[in-house]
């Protein structure tokens, strides 16, 4: 409940105001406030973040989902709809890859809105994949609709795997840009999820080169960069 005083224009937040928190709760709260004052992102402090109206666990092993990445989901769903329309009602289920899945937010959001699709969530970090797997369970997604693979981009996958859509929010920050990032990002979020190389676009070039061999003839790549 938010209450605004007309006289002094203060906004006060009341929650469970009739309860007295224990000393343990107070101590945890003080510790969180201290860490936040030092720059720790709120999502890491509370352990979760909303993305595309879904709730995701986040840890320092994964990038915190950003609102702008929801545009990647929207575009992926639009492209999936276009492919279905083009191919007709007898088309096979779409097969998608989410490269650099991190928390799994893109793969899971897309899979939830394409229930007849098959999505492969890929990451080079086993720790990130563990977070993504927990988020899949949390959002009631199971194999074979959503599966996971440990791979450096697409190079570790079986040679015969082909995809209708390849999605990615790849690392695209350059080395100089990384040094100029806000400390709340640079000191807390995983560097390998942010830096794409000295110029920033090196991983994108590698991914596009690999994707050319992995797409079906009318498929497409959807990237955030």
C-alpha positions in Angstrom: 0.0 0.0 0.0 1.4 3.4 -1.0 0.3 6.4 1.0 1.2 9.9 -0.1 1.1 12.8 2.4 -0.3 16.0 0.8 1.4 18.2 3.3 5.0 17.1 3.0 4.7 15.1 -0.3 6.3 12.0 1.2 5.7 8.6 -0.1 5.8 5.8 2.5 5.7 2.1 1.8 3.7 0.0 4.3 3.8 -3.8 4.1 2.6 -6.0 7.0 2.6 -2.9 9.1 0.9 -4.7 12.0 3.7 -7.3 12.4 7.0 -6.9 14.2 9.8 -8.5 12.2 12.2 -10.8 14.1 15.8 -9.7 14.7 16.9 -12.4 12.1 14.7 -10.8 9.4 15.9 -7.3 10.4 19.5 -8.5 10.1 18.9 -10.0 6.7 17.2 -6.9 5.5 20.0 -4.6 6.8 22.6 -6.9 5.0 20.6 -6.6 1.7 20.4 -2.8 2.0 24.1 -2.7 2.6 24.9 -4.8 -0.4 22.5 -2.8 -2.5 24.3 0.4 -1.4 27.5 -1.2 -2.5 26.0 -1.7 -6.0 24.7 -5.2 -6.0 21.7 -5.5 -8.4 18.3 -6.0 -6.8 17.6 -9.1 -8.9 20.6 -10.9 -7.4 19.7 -9.8 -3.9 16.1 -11.2 -4.2 17.1 -14.1 -6.5 14.6 -13.6 -9.3 13.4 -11.3 -12.1 10.3 -11.0 -14.2 10.6 -11.3 -17.9 7.8 -11.5 -20.5 5.3 -11.9 -17.6 7.1 -14.9 -16.3 9.3 -15.3 -13.2 12.9 -16.4 -13.5 15.5 -17.3 -10.9 18.7 -15.3 -11.4 22.1 -15.9 -9.9 25.5 -14.3 -10.6 26.1 -17.1 -13.1 23.6 -15.5 -15.5 22.9 -12.1 -17.0 19.9 -10.4 -15.5 17.0 -10.4 -18.0 16.4 -6.9 -19.5 13.1 -5.5 -20.7 14.5 -4.7 -24.1 15.3 -8.4 -24.7 11.5 -8.9 -24.7 11.6 -7.5 -28.3 13.7 -10.5 -29.2 10.9 -12.7 -28.1 8.3 -10.7 -29.9 10.2 -10.8 -33.1 10.8 -14.6 -32.8 7.1 -15.2 -32.3 6.3 -13.0 -35.3 8.8 -14.9 -37.5 7.4 -18.3 -36.2 3.9 -17.2 -37.2 5.1 -16.1 -40.7 6.8 -19.5 -41.2 3.7 -21.4 -40.2 1.6 -19.3 -42.5 4.0 -19.8 -45.4 4.3 -23.6 -44.9 0.6 -24.3 -44.3 -1.4 -26.3 -41.8 0.5 -29.6 -42.5 3.9 -28.2 -41.5 6.0 -30.0 -38.9 6.6 -28.4 -35.5 9.1 -25.6 -35.6 12.6 -26.3 -34.2 14.3 -23.4 -32.5 17.7 -22.8 -30.9 18.4 -20.2 -28.3 22.2 -19.6 -28.3 23.7 -18.3 -25.1 20.5 -19.0 -23.1 21.7 -17.8 -19.7 18.8 -17.9 -17.4 16.7 -19.4 -20.2 14.4 -16.5 -20.3 14.2 -16.2 -24.1 13.9 -19.9 -24.7 11.3 -20.4 -22.0 9.2 -17.4 -23.0 9.2 -18.5 -26.7 8.4 -22.1 -25.8 5.5 -21.1 -23.6 3.9 -19.2 -26.5 4.8 -21.9 -29.1 3.5 -25.0 -27.4 3.9 -27.2 -30.5 7.6 -26.1 -31.0 10.8 -27.8 -30.0 13.4 -25.5 -28.4 17.0 -26.2 -27.7 18.6 -23.9 -25.1 22.4 -23.7 -25.6 25.1 -22.2 -23.4 28.8 -22.5 -22.9 28.4 -22.3 -19.1 27.2 -25.4 -17.2 26.4 -23.2 -14.3 24.1 -21.1 -16.5 22.4 -24.2 -17.8 21.7 -25.4 -14.3 19.9 -22.1 -13.7 18.0 -22.4 -17.0 17.0 -26.0 -16.1 15.5 -24.9 -12.8 13.6 -22.1 -14.6 12.2 -24.6 -17.0 10.8 -26.6 -14.2 9.6 -23.5 -12.5 7.6 -22.6 -15.6 6.3 -26.1 -16.3 8.4 -26.9 -19.4 9.7 -30.4 -20.0 11.5 -32.4 -22.7 11.0 -32.8 -25.6 9.6 -29.3 -26.0 12.6 -27.7 -24.2 16.0 -29.3 -24.0 19.5 -28.1 -23.1 22.9 -28.4 -24.6 26.4 -27.4 -23.4 28.1 -25.9 -26.5 30.3 -23.0 -27.6 27.7 -21.3 -29.9 26.6 -24.0 -32.4 29.9 -25.9 -32.8 29.3 -28.6 -30.2 25.9 -29.8 -31.7 25.3 -32.9 -33.7 26.1 -32.2 -37.4 22.7 -33.2 -38.6 20.8 -30.7 -36.4 18.9 -28.1 -38.3 16.7 -25.2 -37.1 13.8 -23.1 -38.4 14.8 -20.2 -36.1 18.1 -19.4 -34.3 17.7 -16.9 -31.6 20.4 -15.2 -29.6 21.1 -12.3 -27.2 24.9 -12.8 -27.6 27.7 -10.9 -25.8 28.2 -7.8 -28.0 30.0 -5.3 -25.7 33.6 -4.4 -26.8 36.5 -4.5 -24.5 36.7 -0.6 -24.2 32.9 -0.4 -23.7 33.1 -3.0 -20.9 35.5 -0.9 -19.0 33.1 2.0 -19.2 30.0 0.1 -18.0 28.3 1.0 -14.8 29.9 -0.8 -11.8 26.5 -2.4 -11.0 26.9 -4.3 -14.2 30.7 -4.7 -14.5 31.4 -5.9 -11.0 28.4 -8.2 -10.6 27.2 -9.7 -13.9 29.2 -12.4 -15.7 31.8 -10.9 -18.1 31.5 -13.7 -20.6 27.8 -12.9 -21.1 28.6 -9.3 -21.9 31.9 -9.1 -23.9 31.9 -10.3 -27.4 35.6 -9.5 -28.1 37.9 -6.6 -28.6 35.5 -5.0 -31.0 32.3 -6.5 -29.6 31.0 -8.3 -32.6 33.4 -11.2 -32.9 31.0 -13.7 -31.5 28.2 -12.5 -33.7 30.3 -13.1 -36.8 31.1 -16.6 -35.6 27.4 -17.3 -34.8 26.2 -16.1 -38.2 28.8 -18.2 -40.0 27.8 -21.3 -38.1 24.1 -20.5 -38.5 24.4 -20.5 -42.3 25.0 -24.3 -42.0 22.3 -24.9 -39.5 19.2 -23.1 -40.9 16.6 -24.8 -43.1 16.2 -23.0 -46.4 13.4 -20.6 -45.3 14.6 -20.2 -41.7 16.0 -17.1 -40.1 18.3 -15.8 -37.3 17.0 -13.3 -34.8 19.6 -11.4 -32.8 19.8 -8.7 -30.2 22.8 -6.5 -30.5 
